[in-house]
Amino acid sequence: MLRAIPFFVGCVIALHCQAQFPQPPPIADANPALRAEQEVRVPTTFKVFRTAKVMVFYKDCEPLKPTKLLVGSKMVLGMSTKLYIYPVGGVRSAKPTQESLGGLPRKGTRSRSLFYPKADGPLVPGKPCIVELDVVIFETDIPPQHMWGPESGKYKVLWRTTLQQKVEERPQLPEDIRKEVEPVMMTTATPNQALQRTPGFGVQLPGAALIRPAQSRHVLPP
């Protein structure tokens, strides 16, 4: 009888999540064989500012470049990104520092993340680093939803690029950036235990859809 309790609890949690976050089924009449040209806006750069205490990363920055893609009939478009941070002269890890998944970027919106230096991490205090962002725009027949998993039989990559910058420490952040992130730094930098337990050691600020620390997904109990 005792062994049945974890299974029962797992079922209750699963039913609660399904009720709170409905999971729409695949789009029945989505047809990737029927394609039409569609113009989308794709990212061409990102912005990053770094001091000895913090690195501020902005994704989906202007200018966004108009690009024409051949999109399947009634297929959903989405964008996934993988962020890598590693010291200059080092090797990029196979495991990204941070992953994100959501819709296409829109004019006037951008997402922000904070990263804190660690002597044994990819962002080493006092040393310049490389910041790389792999960007993929895809189509899928799976509608966006909580913990979206767009990979399916009809999933297809339509466009991809890698953006890169070399980043060095500066004495201080630009004044507008400092005012924007200072309240968050005050609440997250001390104490820092939660960040140290997170594989990406990043703090996501409002502005993006779904952010995943490196290779993380929510898994319901069996």
Secondary structure, DSSP 8 states (H G I E B T S, - for coil): -TTHHHHHHHHHHHHHHHHHS------TT-EEEEEEEEEEEEE---EEEE-SS-EEEEES-S-EEEEEEEEEET-EEEEEEEEEEEETTS---SS-SEEEEES---TT--EEEEE---TTSSS-TTS-EEEEEEEEEEEESS---TT----STT-EEEEEEEEEEEE---SS--HHHHHHHHHHHHHHSSS-HHHHHSTT-EEEESS-SEEEETT-------
